[in-house]
Amino acid sequence: MCSLERRLYLKCINNSSLFSLKVIMSVSQDLLNAVELWKVEDEKFFKGNNSAGTRARKALQEIAKLVKSRRAEITEEKNSRKEAKG
């Protein structure tokens, strides 16, 4: 377990929201997987494989979707914390 996952795990246990932890880790892992896929395809593209360029672009689009999803989750969590305080 990496330090980020450990911090998220401890935070979620403290907040009793294990489901949120699984969602966060899932999105984070999906994002990391998409970046790895992009790196592989991008490398193939620079070696001259034009089809890999298409796959690299597709991976970048997936990364954009995942980033947008995670940003929305962060905003939602931030707003719920404000409501809980107020």
For each residue, the residues with C-beta under 8 A, 3 or more apart:
1: 5 6 9
2: 5 6
3: 6 7
4: 7 8 28
5: 1 2 8 9 25 28
6: 1 2 3 9 10
7: 3 4 10 11
8: 4 5 11 12 21 24 25
9: 1 5 6 12 13 21
10: 6 7 13 14
11: 7 8 14 15 21
12: 8 9 15 16 17 18 20 21 24
13: 9 10 16 18 21
14: 10 11
15: 11 12 20
16: 12 13
17: 12 20 21
18: 12 13 21 22
19: 22 23
20: 12 15 17 23 24 77
21: 8 9 11 12 13 17 18 24 25
22: 18 19 25 26
23: 19 20 26 27 73
24: 8 12 20 21 27 28 73
25: 5 8 21 22 28 29
26: 22 23 29 30
27: 23 24 30 31 66 69 70 73
28: 4 5 24 25 31 32 70
29: 25 26 32 33
30: 26 27 33 34 66
31: 27 28 34 35 63 66 67 70
32: 28 29 35 36
33: 29 30 36 37
34: 30 31 37 38 59 62 63 66
35: 31 32 38 39 59 63
36: 32 33 39 40
37: 33 34 40 41 55 59 62
38: 34 35 41 42 56 59 60 63
39: 35 36 42 43
40: 36 37 43 44
41: 37 38 44 45 52 53 55 56 59
42: 38 39 45 46 52 56
43: 39 40 46 47 52
44: 40 41 47 49 52 56
45: 41 42 48 49 50 52 53 56
46: 42 43
47: 43 44 52
48: 45
49: 44 45 52 53
50: 45 53 54
51: 54 55
52: 41 42 43 44 45 47 49 55 56
53: 41 45 49 50 56 57
54: 50 51 57 58
55: 37 41 51 52 58 59
56: 38 41 42 44 45 52 53 59 60
57: 53 54 60 61
58: 54 55 61 62
59: 34 35 37 38 41 55 56 62 63
60: 38 56 57 63 64
61: 57 58 64 65
62: 34 37 58 59 65 66
63: 31 34 35 38 59 60 66 67
64: 60 61 67 68
65: 61 62 68 69
66: 27 30 31 34 62 63 69 70
67: 31 63 64 70 71
68: 64 65 71 72
69: 27 65 66 72 73
70: 27 28 31 66 67 73 74
71: 67 68 74 75
72: 68 69 75 76
73: 23 24 27 69 70 76 77
74: 70 71 77 78
75: 71 72 78 79
76: 72 73 79 80
77: 20 73 74 80 81
78: 74 75 81 82
79: 75 76 82 83
80: 76 77 83 84
81: 77 78 84 85
82: 78 79 85 86
83: 79 80 86
84: 80 81
85: 81 82
86: 82 83
